[in-house]
């Protein structure tokens, strides 16, 4: 296939996809907050304890020095 034909197909695909997204009607969403129902307090030490287990996502990860420099 020629480059022009492929570009035309890609362009039409994008236009049709964008048109179908814009054709949808906006739906109304509702959020209900019940302020009379209180649950138990959350421990202040819970937040942030799971970040280090994600590998090298945050500042090179917990084992970055071992994996990059010392090679075990």
N, C-alpha and C positions, 0 to 999 in steps of 0.2 A: 504494500500500500504506500501511496505517496504521503509525504509529510503533511501536505495541505489537507488531504482527505482525513488523516488521523486527527489533525487539529480541529477540523470541522466536526468530527464525531465527538470529540472530547467537549467542544464548546456546546454542542446541542445537548449532550448529556447533562452538563452543568446547568444549562438554562432550564431544561425540563425538571431537573431535581429541585432547583431553586423555586421554580414556579409552583411545584406541588407543595413545597413547604409554606409558601406565602398564601396559598389558596385555602389553607385551613383556617377555620374560625377560631378566634381567641376564646378559650374556655375560662370561665370564672372559677377561681379557687377560693376556698374559705379555710381559715385556720381558727380553731376555737381553743382558747387558753382558759383552763379552769383554775382560777387563783385560790379557790377555797379548799382544794385538795392538795395537801402538802405531803411530800414523801420524806424519807429519812435524809439527813444531810450527807453530802458526798465528802469523803475524806480528801483533804487538801494534797495528799501525796499521790493520788491516783493519776493526775494529769502529767503527761510527758514520759511515763515510764515505759511505753512501748516503742518509742522512737528508735532506740539503739538496736532493736532486733530487726531492722529493715535492711541490713547489709550496709552498703556504702552509699546510702542516700543522704545522710546528714554528716557533713564534715569528714568524708572518707570512711565513715562507719567505725564500729568499735574496735575492729581488728585491722585497721588500715596499716599500721606500722608493721605488723607481722606479715601481712600479705604483700606489701609493696617493697619493703626493704630487706627484711631478714630472711625471707624465704624458708622459714621454719628451721 
